[in-house]
C-alpha cells in the first residue's frame, strides 16, 4: 500500500509539472489578428499601381506597388503587420496603359479571387493620350467607373473598396519643365496631351495643358461621386493622392513620370485607412 501511495504521488507531481509547463505554450493574445483587418486584397488600376518605373526598368514591378507591394511599406505590408493571414493573398491586377474602360474586367478578377479589400486607382491614361482631343469624356469615364464598381458591389457586397484620386500630373509638368533631363525624356512620347512641347510658353500649349488639368479634376469629382453612390462599403481618399506635391525625387529617372519606390510609399502613406471600420 505504501508503494502504491508513492506511485500515485509521483504521478500527481508529474501532472503538476506538466500543467505548470503548459503555461509557457499558451498562445500570446497579442499575436491574434486585430479585428476588422482583411485577409485578402486586390489592386485594380494602371501602370502606377502596377509599379512601373519603381524598379530598374520601365516594366511592371508589383513588389513596389503602393497597394499590394511586398518590398515597400504598402497597404499590404501594413495590414499583414496586424493580420498575418493576409500573407500571400495580395493580388495585383493593375495593367500598364489601362483606362477606366478596363476597370470592369479587372473587377471580375478581384471577384474570382474573393478579395476582401480592393483598391482602385485609374484615370491617368484617360487624360494622358497622344492628342488632347483623344481624352476620355467625363461622361464616358463615369460610366466606366460605375460599371467596374457595380461588378464589385454585386459579387463582393461585403468587401471594402478604396477609391483613390488621380495624381496631379499637371503639377509634375510645373516641376519638371525647367529640368533638362526631364524635358529630354518627355519628348520621347510620355503623356503627350500634357507633356508635348514641355518648354513652350505659347498660348496654344498653355491652353492644351490646362484642358488636361481640368479633365483630371473632373475625373476626380466623378470618382468621389461614384464612391459615394456605391454606399458605405466604399471609401474615397478625399483627394489625398491628387494633393501630393510630387517632387522629382519621387518619380523614376527613367521617364520622370511614374513614381519610384519612395513615391509609391508616399502614395501608401496618404491613402492607408489605418482602421478598417467601414
C-alpha positions in Angstrom: 0.0 0.0 0.0 2.8 2.4 0.9 4.4 1.7 -2.5 1.1 2.4 -4.3 0.8 5.8 -2.5 4.3 6.6 -3.6 3.4 5.8 -7.2 0.3 8.0 -7.0 2.3 10.8 -5.5 4.8 10.6 -8.3 2.1 10.7 -11.0 0.4 13.7 -9.4 3.7 15.5 -9.2 4.4 14.8 -12.9 1.0 16.1 -13.8 1.5 19.2 -11.8 4.8 19.9 -13.6 3.2 19.3 -16.9 0.4 21.7 -16.2 2.8 24.3 -15.0 5.0 23.9 -18.1 2.0 24.1 -20.3 1.5 27.7 -19.3 4.6 28.7 -21.4 2.8 27.2 -24.5 -0.3 29.3 -24.1 -0.9 31.4 -27.2 0.0 35.1 -26.9 -3.2 37.0 -27.1 -1.4 40.0 -28.7 -0.4 37.8 -31.7 -4.0 37.3 -32.7 -5.2 39.2 -35.8 -6.7 42.6 -35.0 -10.4 42.6 -35.7 -11.6 44.1 -39.0 -8.4 43.7 -40.9 -8.9 41.9 -44.3 -7.3 38.5 -45.0 -7.1 39.1 -48.8 -6.8 42.1 -51.1 -6.6 43.0 -54.8 -5.3 46.1 -56.6 -7.0 47.5 -59.7 -5.7 50.2 -61.9 -2.9 51.2 -64.3 0.8 51.5 -64.6 1.2 53.4 -61.3 -0.4 50.7 -59.2 1.5 48.1 -61.3 4.7 49.7 -60.1 6.2 50.7 -63.5 9.4 52.7 -63.1 9.9 51.7 -59.4 12.5 49.1 -60.2 15.4 49.4 -62.6 13.4 49.3 -65.9 10.1 50.5 -67.2 8.3 47.3 -66.7 5.7 46.3 -64.1 7.2 45.9 -60.7 4.3 44.9 -58.4 6.5 44.3 -55.4 6.9 48.0 -55.1 3.2 48.8 -55.6 1.7 51.3 -53.0 -1.2 48.9 -52.7 -0.1 45.2 -52.7 3.7 45.5 -52.8 5.9 43.4 -50.6 9.1 45.5 -50.9 7.7 48.9 -49.8 5.6 49.9 -46.9 2.4 49.3 -48.8 -1.1 48.8 -47.7 -0.5 45.0 -47.9 2.5 45.1 -45.5 0.7 47.4 -43.1 -2.3 45.0 -43.0 0.0 42.0 -42.7 1.6 43.5 -39.6 -1.9 43.4 -37.9 -3.2 40.3 -39.6 -0.7 37.8 -40.9 -3.4 35.7 -42.5 -3.3 38.0 -45.5 0.2 36.8 -46.3 0.4 35.8 -49.9 -3.2 37.0 -50.6 -2.2 40.3 -52.3 -3.2 40.1 -55.9 -2.3 42.9 -58.3 -4.5 43.1 -61.4 -3.4 46.6 -62.5 -2.4 46.8 -66.1 0.0 49.4 -67.6 -1.8 51.6 -70.1 -5.2 50.7 -68.7 -8.0 53.2 -68.9 -11.3 53.3 -67.0 -12.9 51.1 -69.5 -10.7 48.3 -68.3 -11.9 48.5 -64.7 -14.8 46.1 -65.1 -12.6 43.4 -66.4 -10.1 43.9 -63.6 -13.0 43.9 -61.1 -14.0 40.5 -62.4 -10.6 39.1 -61.5 -10.9 40.5 -58.0 -14.3 38.9 -57.7 -12.9 35.5 -58.7 -10.1 35.9 -56.1 -12.8 36.8 -53.5 -10.8 39.8 -52.4 -11.9 41.3 -49.1 -10.3 44.6 -49.7 -10.0 46.2 -53.2 -8.0 49.4 -54.1 -8.9 51.3 -57.2 -6.6 54.0 -58.9 -7.3 54.7 -62.5 -7.8 57.7 -64.8 -4.3 58.9 -65.7 -4.3 57.2 -69.1 -7.8 58.6 -69.8 -6.2 62.0 -69.8 -2.6 61.1 -70.9 -3.3 60.5 -74.6 -1.4 61.3 -77.8 -3.7 64.2 -78.5 -5.7 66.2 -76.1 -8.9 65.6 -78.2 -8.4 61.9 -77.5 -9.0 62.2 -73.8 -11.9 60.1 -72.4 -15.0 62.3 -72.0 -16.2 62.9 -68.4 -19.5 61.1 -69.1 -17.8 58.0 -70.6 -15.3 58.0 -67.7 -18.1 58.0 -65.1 -19.9 55.2 -67.0 -16.8 53.0 -67.0 -16.2 53.6 -63.3 -19.8 52.8 -62.4 -19.6 49.6 -64.5 -16.5 48.5 -62.6 -17.8 49.3 -59.2 -21.1 47.6 -59.9 -19.3 44.3 -60.5 -17.7 44.6 -57.1 -20.8 45.6 -55.3 -22.9 42.8 -56.8 -20.4 40.0 -56.4 -18.4 41.2 -53.3 -21.0 43.0 -51.3 -19.2 42.7 -48.0 -15.7 43.6 -49.3 -14.3 47.1 -48.7 -13.4 49.3 -51.6 -10.9 52.2 -51.6 -11.2 54.6 -54.5 -8.1 56.8 -54.9 -7.8 60.1 -56.7 -5.9 60.6 -59.9 -2.4 62.2 -59.3 -1.8 65.8 -60.3 0.4 65.3 -63.3 0.0 68.9 -64.3 1.9 69.7 -61.1 4.6 67.3 -62.3 5.0 69.3 -65.5 5.3 72.5 -63.5 8.2 71.0 -61.5 10.0 69.4 -64.5 9.6 71.9 -67.3 13.0 73.5 -66.4 14.8 70.2 -65.8 16.8 69.3 -68.9 16.8 65.6 -68.3 13.0 65.5 -67.6 12.3 67.6 -70.7 14.5 65.3 -72.8 12.8 62.2 -71.6 9.3 63.7 -72.0 10.0 64.4 -75.7 10.2 60.7 -76.3 6.5 60.4 -76.0 5.1 60.1 -72.5 1.7 61.7 -71.9 1.8 63.9 -74.9 -1.6 65.5 -74.3 0.1 67.3 -71.4 3.9 67.0 -71.9 4.3 67.7 -75.6 6.5 70.8 -76.2 7.1 70.9 -72.4 9.1 74.2 -72.5 6.8 76.0 -74.8 5.0 79.1 -73.5 2.7 79.5 -76.5 -0.9 80.2 -75.7 -2.0 77.0 -77.6 0.3 74.8 -75.5 -0.8 76.5 -72.3 -4.4 76.0 -73.2 -3.8 72.4 -74.0 -2.2 71.7 -70.7 -5.0 73.4 -68.8 -7.5 71.2 -70.6 -5.7 68.1 -69.3 -5.6 69.6 -65.8 -9.3 70.4 -65.8 -10.1 66.9 -67.1 -8.2 65.3 -64.3 -10.1 67.5 -61.8 -13.4 66.4 -63.4 -12.4 62.7 -63.2 -11.7 63.1 -59.5 -15.1 64.6 -58.9 -16.7 61.6 -60.7 -14.6 59.1 -58.7 -15.7 60.8 -55.5 -19.4 60.7 -56.5 -19.2 57.2 -57.8 -17.8 56.0 -54.5 -20.5 57.9 -52.6 -23.2 56.2 -54.7 -21.6 52.8 -54.1 -22.6 53.0 -50.4 -20.9 52.6 -47.0 -18.5 49.9 -48.2 -16.7 52.3 -50.5 -14.2 54.8 -49.1 -12.8 57.8 -51.1 -9.3 59.1 -50.4 -10.5 62.6 -50.1 -8.3 63.7 -52.9 -5.2 62.8 -50.9 -3.2 61.5 -53.9 -4.1 64.4 -56.1 -3.0 66.7 -53.4 0.5 65.1 -53.1 3.1 67.6 -54.3 5.3 65.1 -56.0 8.9 66.3 -56.3 11.2 65.0 -59.0 13.0 62.8 -56.4 9.7 60.8 -56.0 9.5 59.8 -59.7 11.5 57.5 -61.8 14.5 59.0 -63.6 13.7 56.6 -66.5 10.6 58.6 -67.5 10.2 61.4 -64.9 6.5 60.4 -64.7 5.9 57.2 -62.8 6.5 57.1 -59.0 9.7 55.4 -57.9 9.8 53.2 -54.8 9.8 56.2 -52.5 7.0 57.8 -54.5 5.0 54.6 -54.1 5.5 54.6 -50.4 4.3 58.2 -50.3 1.1 57.2 -52.0 0.6 54.4 -49.4 1.2 56.9 -46.6 -1.5 59.3 -47.7 -4.1 56.6 -48.6 -3.8 54.0 -46.0 -7.0 54.0 -44.0 -5.4 52.9 -40.7 -8.5 51.4 -39.3 -10.8 49.2 -41.4 -14.0 50.3 -39.9 -16.2 50.9 -43.0 
